């Protein structure tokens, strides 16, 4: 019996979006073959190990490139990527993006503990088992950080199960993920900003918490809707011990089969999403030219910064990309220049993770090889 995928558990269902008509003439190499469209919403897969089109033989595991870039203003964003993680008999690639508030204690704690905690609780690599483990891990970490700090953080964890050909995402807050495929995209998870979520407003109101906007000197309402006491604009978080009467760590959950021809998983903090729409980011990934996953992340970063008033970051801004596809899409490309085609030219050891933030605007990336972080900082340049 077949079971439907592209399931979102939480609030209003996010429907897959088609980019047909806005699609560039040259689609990325790893998006080719069985290209996705708006019909992606009705993909079905059999439970268990995916099979190839030739019959019942198991499909080959996916391959991936990973990379991330960060523009730091307050030093509170963190990100981490872990490749080839064993979850039962499956191999998975994980990414975590955490946007701290009140400091970086909680966001740093999350990138250090979230993936390991989820893996330790997971019975296997299925979406259902990972979801059970993630809910437990989010709650545990929330309790732990509330013991030593009143700071908090958003948290988005994404997993590409390379063996099962599945993508799963969990988030609290407004750091969100996007699955991009040939001809379309799907937003993963839900924002928990009060301004943008009527269901979150109703939940918080039911706790007896007051919600209002800041007031200017002349009495005019100003800024985002916030919950008081505490003044939080995002009400599902990890931490925020002084707001425990309305803050919860229960994540939104999305799981989906991977597009057959491959795709890109983009995970960003609100520094990107405050300036770029999901469609903007999807078109960027489909049409821009770059040499790898870090280059893809940098293109999305440039897109967002290009929409600020002076081309500089207004907040900590993080962009992480996992490019994935079947092994055939990882072959050395021809000399023809073609959008994401060069993304599959794997450097000798391309692995990326998040590192320390800087006090001035900067692009930050850190390489993790054999568990040892080697941080590289590049001066940020407008334009």
Beta strands, then each sheet from edge to edge (+ up, - down):
strand 1: 2-4
strand 2: 7-9
strand 3: 17-18
strand 4: 44-46
strand 5: 63-71
strand 6: 77-87
strand 7: 90-101
strand 8: 152-153
strand 9: 155-161
strand 10: 166-172
strand 11: 176-181
strand 12: 184-188
strand 13: 210-215
strand 14: 221-228
strand 15: 238-239
strand 16: 252-257
strand 17: 263-268
strand 18: 317-325
strand 19: 352-353
strand 20: 362-369
strand 21: 372-379
sheet 1: 1+ 4-
sheet 2: 2+ 16- 10+ 9- 7+ 6-
sheet 3: 2+ 16- 10+ 9- 7+ 8- 15+
sheet 4: 3+ 12- 11+ 17- 18+ 5- 20+ 19-
sheet 5: 3+ 12- 11+ 17- 18+ 5- 20+ 21-
sheet 6: 13+ 14-
end
